[in-house]
Amino acid sequence: MCRQKRLVNSAGNLWAEGPFLCCPVLWGVVVATGLKLHIEGLCSSCLQNLCIFPGREQAELTGQRLASLGLNYDILIHSSMTRAKETATIIHKYLPGLEMMSCDLVREGAPIEPVPPVSHWKPEAMQYHEDGARIEAAFRRYIHRADLKQQNDSYEVIVCHANVIRYFVCRALQFPPEGWLRMCLNNGSITWLTIRPNGRVALRTLGDTGFMPPDKLTR
């Protein structure tokens, strides 16, 4: 189960008027995409129990990068999907002692119908309805200001999926969420959002893979 937290206001607006949190701290969310599991010739049942070697290398590099940042991570949250669990397990080697937690809310899905539409990907309307509500709930749970009692900067690591991350970024920056599909993320990339006590949001990095050799980059 996911932790309960007090997040954004009832309208889902991080910039709306509200009590100013006086604690001089930042709340940061560092999000990593799951490794790539799809390889032609392998059936889906095989993929459920297989961590593909290039993806394993990507996760190792991502874990090393997260550790090198020297941030005060509070928890490592990961999607309950197989590829995210495997990625999180590898990353956790480089963040020993950090609590790990699985969450169904950040599973991959179709957050909202993209604008402009694309011809190669057209989920059913029901999928947008179901996935959209779930992913929006994940946004409200994890993208929030620091706790009033907090005295130091803190960060959460979330290992999930490209569609979820792109939607989070649009919502956090108050961009039209329908534009989420205009962004591209590599596997194992790092996206970093910070939220100040007054609710102001900054995107530090989007899909960073500069720490990976070019031959390790995949989408």
Buried (B, 14 or more C-beta within 10 A) or exposed (E): EBEEEEBBEEEBEBEEEEEEBEBEBBBBBBBBBBBBBEEEEEEEEEBEEBBBEBBBBBBBBBBEBBBEEEBEBBBBBBBEBBBBBBBBBBBBEBBEEBEBBBBEBBBBBBBBBBEEEEEEEEEEEEEBEBBBEBBBBBBBBBBBBBBEEBEEBBBBBBBBBBBBBBBBBBBBBEEEBBBBBEBEBBBBBBBBBBBBBEBEBEEEBBBBBEBBEEEBBBE
